[in-house]
Amino acid sequence: MSSPADPTAPPLAHRDDAAPPPALPPKNPSYPPRTHYGEKAQLAATLKSWDEKIAGVARKLATLRTDQPNRASFERAYYQMLGARDQMADAIRRMPLEAGDLYHEDQERLKNAEAALSRLMSRWDTAGR
């Protein structure tokens, strides 16, 4: 049989040589906390809204005749919308995971992509008249 533990020894939690409990979850103190997880749903809704608008543009483009005089300008605007949408999607994908200056950089990219899409939509609307 094994001998019982020394009754005069202090409990394990009170010993000086006991290791501190690990931090849960482990965090790097030099990296700022990520505080933008809550924005993910709103950002996804913004992207979905623009996707629906661009899908409407694609439907209108499909109805245009191939010999229509200004079809090339409509196609160009449509493909520029797709490019701005891709920039927006990239920023939206990264923003909830970023912190500090990286978040603000992506926020500016998102704002610029939305402004470009707004300009392209207004150009699309005025070209059709």
N, C-alpha and C positions, 0 to 999 in steps of 0.2 A: 504494500500500500504506500501511497505517497504521503509525505508529511504535510500537515496542514500549514497554511500560510502563516507568516509571523503576525500574531495579533497586535504587536506594537508598531508595525509598519503603517505609515499613513496610507489612506486610500489612493488608488491610482490617479484620480483626478487632482489630488493635492500634491503630488510629487513634483519636484522641480524638473526632473528629466522627462516628463511627459510631453509629447509633441502637441502643439495646438491643433484643434480640429481644422480640417481643410475648409476654405471658404467655398460656399455654395451659392450661386454658381461661381466658378473661378473667373476673376476679373483682372484685367491688366490695369493697374492704376495710372499708367501713362496714357491710356487711350480714353478719350472722353466717352461718356455714356451715350448710347443710342436712344434718342428720345422721340423718334419720329415713326415708330411702328404703327401708331394709331392713325396715321394719315394714309395708310395703304388703301383702305376701302374708298376713300374720297378720290384718291389719285386714279384708282382703277375705274371709278365711275366717270371721271373726266375723259379718260382714254376711250371708254366705251361710247360715250356721247360723240366724240369726234369720229370714231369708227363708223357709227351709224350715219353721220353726215357725209362722210366720204363714200360710203356704200350707196347713198342716194345720188351722189355725183356720178358714180360708176354706172348706175342704172340709166341716168340721163345721157351719159356719153354713149352707151350702147344703143340708144334710140336714134342718135344722130346718123344721118346718111353719110356715106363715105365720100360723096362728092360735095358735101357742104363746104362753102368757101372758108369758114373760120374753124373748121374741125381741128386743124393742127394746133391752134391756140388753146382750144378746149383740152386736147390731149396733153399738151405741155403743162397746163395748170393742174390737171389731174395727177400727173406723175410728180409734180412738185409737191402736191398735197401728200402723196404717199411718202415722199422723202421727209417732209416735216413731221408726219405722223410717226415715222420710224425714230426720228430724233426724240420725239416726245415719249415714245414707249421706252426707249433706252433710259432716259432720265427718270421716268416713273418707276422703272424696275429697280434702279439704284437708290433712289431717294430715301425710302424707309430704312435702309441699312447704313446710310452714311451719317456722319457726325461732323459738326464744326464747319470748316470752310468747304469741305467736299460736298456737304449737303447744300450749302448756299450756291455753290457752283452749278450743281445739278438743278437747283431751283431756278436759277437764271436761264439755263438751257431750256427748261420747260416753258418758262415765260416767253422766251424768244420763239420757240416752236409754235406755241399757241398764237402769238401775234402773227407769225407767218401764215398759219392756217386761216386766221381771220381775214388777212389781206387777200389770200388766194380765193377764199369763198366769196368775198365781195367782188373780186375780179371776175369770177365765174358767173356770178349773178348779173353783173353789168354787161358782160360780153354776150349773154344770151338775149339781150333786149334789142 
